[in-house]
Amino acid sequence: SHISQIKMLRYQINPHFLFNTLNAISTLVLKGNKEKANGMLTRLATFLRFSLDNDPEKKIRLYMELKALMLYLEIEKTRFEDRLTVKFKIEPQTDTLLAPSFLSKPLVENSIKYAIARMPNGGLIEVSAKCQRGYLHMEVADNGPAQNQTSLVAKPKAEAQIASSHTAVGIQNTVDRLDVLYPNEHDFNVICGSDERYRMQIPISMEHS
């Protein structure tokens, strides 16, 4: 069913994140940095509670979606320390818009795995959201090494065969969810250049929270 497919796609890559986070906490404990380890564990528990409490069938305020994303990135910043800088550019009017929970997380997770983790320093991830002509436009960008110099458009699903390792599981995950949730009503673009940008456009719901 569509619902079981959405649930499967939503949780597809969470085990990797959980393993990496628990391993980082273990390392902090072994180094005697108990305060930092406890903070990371508390953020992980809060993040997992948010994940369990939100039904993937239902939409949530974008504010809550971004709050969960910030929490996830705080955990990753603890793991990567000064190798990762995060910037958010969010138009205030987007806060009350409704969007599927964790729709953008696979994009950020993909940037962490294929860009930030491979950079010795200077890693940057930028997340932006704005409203335009009845659509919510979201973008995740990173400054990791470019895989190629092409522009890829993933719409519809049949055209979403993206070969680059930098645009692997996380991208297909989001494309598949968009196909289920917004058939023929969305755009998804991967822009490969001096940096990597994932652009997502979904129709604004007439219902605000």
Salt bridges, closest charged atoms under 4 A:
GLU76 OE1 - ARG79 NE 2.93
GLU81 OE2 - LYS36 NZ 3.16
GLU109 OE1 - LYS105 NZ 2.86
GLU126 OE2 - LYS89 NZ 3.56
GLU139 OE2 - ARG197 NH1 2.60
GLU139 OE1 - ARG199 NE 2.57
ASP142 OD2 - HIS166 NE2 3.13
ASP179 OD1 - HIS186 NE2 3.37
ASP187 OD1 - LYS155 NZ 3.22
ASP195 OD2 - ARG197 NH2 3.33
GLU196 OE2 - HIS166 ND1 3.99
